[in-house]
């Protein structure tokens, strides 16, 4: 039996939880969970299917400047979307930059307000 069986959540450092929620909830359509414990710092837990993203409003030890424009050439979180075309329309309506996958797959790369890289892949 394989010891590590699944991913429960990914944590992302953010500078402003409210601004990040405008992106993750307002643009991507994720849902805020209500089971986040009372921690000593702001943040939010988000549902992504059976998985979670934890937004942690903490000082960022990593530089944001100098990251490659194409998020596929950087650390990134990959998620499945129902429609790349619908996602692109939302990103364009919000004025957010993105790049298409260079592999030819139906996928786009973008960054959240804090420079965290995201890959959004159309479900097969």
Contact map, one row per residue, 1 for C-alpha under 8 A:
1110000000000000000000000000000000000000000000000000000000000000000000000000000000000000000000000000000000000000000000000000
1111100000000000000000000000000000000000000000000000000000000000000000000000000000000000000000000000000000000000000000000000
1111100000000000000000000000000000000000000000000000000000000000000000000000000000000000000000000000000000000000000000000000
0111110000000000000000000000000000000000000000000000000000000000000000000000000000000000000000000000000000000000000000000000
0111111000000000000000000000000000000000000000000000000000000000000000000000000000000000000000000000000000000000000000000000
0001111100000000000000000000000000000000000000000000000000000000000000000000000000000000000000000000000000000000000000000000
0000111111000000000000000000000000000000000000000010000000000000000000000000000000000000000000000000000000000000000000000000
0000011111000000000000000000000000000000000000000011000000000000000000000000000000000000000000000000000000000000000000000000
0000001111100000000000000000000000000000000000000011110000000000000000000000000000000000000000000000000000000000000000000000
0000001111110000000000000000000000000000000000000001110000000000000000000000000000000000000000000000000000000000000000000000
0000000011111000000000000000000000000000000000000000111100000000000000000000000000000000000000000000000000000000000000000000
0000000001111100000000000000000000000000000000000000111100000000000000000000000000000000000000000000000000000000000100000000
0000000000111110000000000000000000000000000000000000001111110000000000000000000000000000000000000000000000000000010000000000
0000000000011111100100000000000000000000000000000000001111110000000000000000000000000000000000000000000000000000110000000000
0000000000001111100000000000000000000000000000000000000011110000000000000000000000000000000000000000000000000000010000000000
0000000000000111111100000000000000000000000000000000000010000000000000000000000000000000000000000000000000000000000000000000
0000000000000111111110000000000000000000011100000000001110000000000000000000000000000000000000000000000000000000000000000000
0000000000000001111111000000000000000000000000000000000000000000000000000000000000000000000000000000000000000000000000000000
0000000000000001111111100000000000000000000000000000000000000000000000000000000000000000000000000000000000000000100000000000
0000000000000101111111110000000000000000000000000000000000000000000000000000000000000000000000000000000000000001110000000000
0000000000000000111111111100000000000000000000000000000000000000000000000000000000000000000000000000000000000000000000000000
0000000000000000011111111110000000000000000000000000000000000000000000000000000000000000000000000000000000000000000000000000
0000000000000000001111111111000000000000000000000000000000000000000000000000000000000000000000000000000000000001100000000000
0000000000000000000111111111110000000000000000000000000000000000000000000000000000000000000000000000000000000000000000000000
0000000000000000000011111111111100000000000000000000000000000000000000000000000000000000000000000000000000000000000000000000
0000000000000000000011111111110000000000000000000000000000000000000000000000000000000000000000000000000000000000000000000000
0000000000000000000001111111100000000000000000000000000000000000000000000000000000000000011001000000000000000000000000000000
0000000000000000000000111111110000000000000000000000000000000000000000000000000000000010010000000000000000000000000000000000
0000000000000000000000011111111000000000000000000000000000000000000000000000000000000000000000000000000000000000000000000000
0000000000000000000000011101111100000000000001110000000000000000000000000000000000000000000000000000000000000000000000000000
0000000000000000000000001000111110000000000001110000000000000000000000000000000000000000000000000000000000000000000000000000
0000000000000000000000001000011111000000000111100000000000000000000000000000000000000000000000000000000000000000000000000000
0000000000000000000000000000001111110000000111100000000000000000000000000000000000000000000000000000000000000000000000000000
0000000000000000000000000000000111110000000010000000000000000000000000000000000000000000000000000000000000000000000000000000
0000000000000000000000000000000011111000000010000000000000000000000000000000000000000000000000000000000000000000000000000000
0000000000000000000000000000000011111100000110000000000000000000000000000000000000000000000000000000000000000000000000000000
0000000000000000000000000000000000111110000000000000000000000000000000000000000000000000000000000000000000000000000000000000
0000000000000000000000000000000000011111000000000000000000000000000000000000000000000000000000000000000000000000000000000000
0000000000000000000000000000000000001111110000000000000000000000000000000000000000000000000000000000000000000000000000000000
0000000000000000000000000000000000000111110000000000000000000000000000000000000000000000000000000000000000000000000000000000
0000000000000000000000000000000000000011111000000000000111000000000000000000000000000000000000000000000000000000000000000000
0000000000000000100000000000000000000011111100000000000111000000000000000000000000000000000000000000000000000000000000000000
0000000000000000100000000000000000000000111110000000011110000000000000000000000000000000000000000000000000000000000000000000
0000000000000000100000000000000110010000011111000000011100000000000000000000000000000000000000000000000000000000000000000000
0000000000000000000000000000000111110000001111100001111000000000000000000000000000000000000000000000000000000000000000000000
0000000000000000000000000000011110000000000111110001111000000000000000000000000000000000000000000000000000000000000000000000
0000000000000000000000000000011110000000000011111111100000000000000000000000000000000000000000000000000000000000000000000000
0000000000000000000000000000011000000000000001111111100000000000000000000000000000000000000000000000000000000000000000000000
0000000000000000000000000000000000000000000000111111000000000000000000000000000000000000000000000000000000000000000000000000
0000000000000000000000000000000000000000000000111111000000000000000000000000000000000000000000000000000000000000000000000000
0000001110000000000000000000000000000000000000111111100000000000000000000000000000000000000000000000000000000000000000000000
0000000111000000000000000000000000000000000011111111110000000000000000000000000000000000000000000000000000000000000000000000
0000000011110000000000000000000000000000000011110011111000000000000000000000000000000000000000000000000000000000000000000000
0000000011110000000000000000000000000000001111000001111100000000000000000000000000000000000000000000000000000000000000000000
0000000000111100100000000000000000000000001111000000111110000000000000000000000000000000000000000000000000000000000000000000
0000000000111100100000000000000000000000111100000000011111000000000000000000000000000000000000000000000000000000000000000000
0000000000001111100000000000000000000000111000000000001111100000000000000000000000000000000000000000000000000000000000000000
0000000000001110000000000000000000000000110000000000000111110000000000000000000000000000000000000000000000000000000000000000
0000000000001110000000000000000000000000000000000000000011111000000000000000000000000000000000000000000000000000000000000000
0000000000001110000000000000000000000000000000000000000001111110000000000000000000000000000000000000000000000000000000000000
0000000000000000000000000000000000000000000000000000000000111110000000000000000000000000000000000000000000000000000000000000
0000000000000000000000000000000000000000000000000000000000011111000000000000000000000000000000000000000000000000000000000000
0000000000000000000000000000000000000000000000000000000000011111110000000000000000000000000000000000000000000000000000000000
0000000000000000000000000000000000000000000000000000000000000111111000000000000000000000000000000000000000000000011000000000
0000000000000000000000000000000000000000000000000000000000000011111000000000000000000000000000000000000000000000000000000000
0000000000000000000000000000000000000000000000000000000000000011111100000000000000000000000000000000000000000000000000000000
0000000000000000000000000000000000000000000000000000000000000001111110000100000000000000000000000000000000000000000000000000
0000000000000000000000000000000000000000000000000000000000000000011111101100000000000000000000000000000000000000000000000000
0000000000000000000000000000000000000000000000000000000000000000001111100000000000000000000000000010000000000000000000000000
0000000000000000000000000000000000000000000000000000000000000000000111111100000000000000000000000110000000001100000000000000
0000000000000000000000000000000000000000000000000000000000000000000111111111000000000000000000000010000000001110000011100000
0000000000000000000000000000000000000000000000000000000000000000000001111111000000000000000000000000100000001000000010100000
0000000000000000000000000000000000000000000000000000000000000000000101111110000000000000000000000000000000000000000000000000
0000000000000000000000000000000000000000000000000000000000000000001101111111000000000000000000000000000000000000000010000000
0000000000000000000000000000000000000000000000000000000000000000000000111111100000000000000000000000000000000000000110000000
0000000000000000000000000000000000000000000000000000000000000000000000110111110000000000000000000000000000000000000111100000
0000000000000000000000000000000000000000000000000000000000000000000000000011111000000000000000000000000000000000000011100000
0000000000000000000000000000000000000000000000000000000000000000000000000001111100000000000000000000000000000000000001111000
0000000000000000000000000000000000000000000000000000000000000000000000000000111110000000000000000000000000000000000001111000
0000000000000000000000000000000000000000000000000000000000000000000000000000011111000000000000000000000000000000000000011110
0000000000000000000000000000000000000000000000000000000000000000000000000000001111110010000000000000000000000000000000011110
0000000000000000000000000000000000000000000000000000000000000000000000000000000111110000000000000000000000000000000000000110
0000000000000000000000000000000000000000000000000000000000000000000000000000000011111110000000000000000000000000000000000110
0000000000000000000000000000000000000000000000000000000000000000000000000000000011111111000000000000000001110000000000011100
0000000000000000000000000000000000000000000000000000000000000000000000000000000000111111100000000000000000000000000000000000
0000000000000000000000000000000000000000000000000000000000000000000000000000000000111111110000000000000000000000000000000000
0000000000000000000000000001000000000000000000000000000000000000000000000000000010111111111000000000000000000000000000000000
0000000000000000000000000000000000000000000000000000000000000000000000000000000000011111111100000000000000010000000000000000
0000000000000000000000000000000000000000000000000000000000000000000000000000000000001111111110000000000000000000000000000000
0000000000000000000000000011000000000000000000000000000000000000000000000000000000000111111111000000000000000000000000000000
0000000000000000000000000010000000000000000000000000000000000000000000000000000000000011111111111100000000000000000000000000
0000000000000000000000000000000000000000000000000000000000000000000000000000000000000001111111111000000000000000000000000000
0000000000000000000000000000000000000000000000000000000000000000000000000000000000000000111111110000000000000000000000000000
0000000000000000000000000010000000000000000000000000000000000000000000000000000000000000011111110000000000000000000000000000
0000000000000000000000000000000000000000000000000000000000000000000000000000000000000000001111111000000000000000000000000000
0000000000000000000000000000000000000000000000000000000000000000000000000000000000000000001111111100000000000100000000000000
0000000000000000000000000000000000000000000000000000000000000000000000000000000000000000001100111110000000000110000000000000
0000000000000000000000000000000000000000000000000000000000000000000001000000000000000000001000011111000000011110000000000000
0000000000000000000000000000000000000000000000000000000000000000000011100000000000000000000000001111100000011100000000000000
0000000000000000000000000000000000000000000000000000000000000000000000000000000000000000000000000111110001111000000000000000
0000000000000000000000000000000000000000000000000000000000000000000000010000000000000000000000000011111111111000000000000000
0000000000000000000000000000000000000000000000000000000000000000000000000000000000000000000000000001111110000000000000000000
0000000000000000000000000000000000000000000000000000000000000000000000000000000000000000000000000000111110000000000000000000
0000000000000000000000000000000000000000000000000000000000000000000000000000000000000000000000000000111111000000000000000000
0000000000000000000000000000000000000000000000000000000000000000000000000000000000000000000000000000111111100000000000001000
0000000000000000000000000000000000000000000000000000000000000000000000000000000000010000000000000001100111110000000000001100
0000000000000000000000000000000000000000000000000000000000000000000000000000000000010000000000000001100011111000000000111100
0000000000000000000000000000000000000000000000000000000000000000000000000000000000010001000000000111100001111100000000111000
0000000000000000000000000000000000000000000000000000000000000000000001110000000000000000000000000111100000111110000011110000
0000000000000000000000000000000000000000000000000000000000000000000001100000000000000000000000011110000000011111000011100000
0000000000000000000000000000000000000000000000000000000000000000000000100000000000000000000000001100000000001111111111000000
0000000000000000000100100000000000000000000000000000000000000000000000000000000000000000000000000000000000000111111111000000
0000000000000100001100100000000000000000000000000000000000000000000000000000000000000000000000000000000000000011111100000000
0000000000001110000100000000000000000000000000000000000000000001000000000000000000000000000000000000000000000011111100000000
0000000000000000000000000000000000000000000000000000000000000001000000000000000000000000000000000000000000000011111110000000
0000000000010000000000000000000000000000000000000000000000000000000000000011000000000000000000000000000000000011111111000000
0000000000000000000000000000000000000000000000000000000000000000000000110111100000000000000000000000000000001111001111100000
0000000000000000000000000000000000000000000000000000000000000000000000100001111000000000000000000000000000001111000111110000
0000000000000000000000000000000000000000000000000000000000000000000000110001111000000000000000000000000000111100000011111000
0000000000000000000000000000000000000000000000000000000000000000000000000000011110010000000000000000000000111000000001111100
0000000000000000000000000000000000000000000000000000000000000000000000000000011110010000000000000000000011110000000000111110
0000000000000000000000000000000000000000000000000000000000000000000000000000000111110000000000000000000001100000000000011111
0000000000000000000000000000000000000000000000000000000000000000000000000000000111100000000000000000000000000000000000001111
0000000000000000000000000000000000000000000000000000000000000000000000000000000000000000000000000000000000000000000000000111
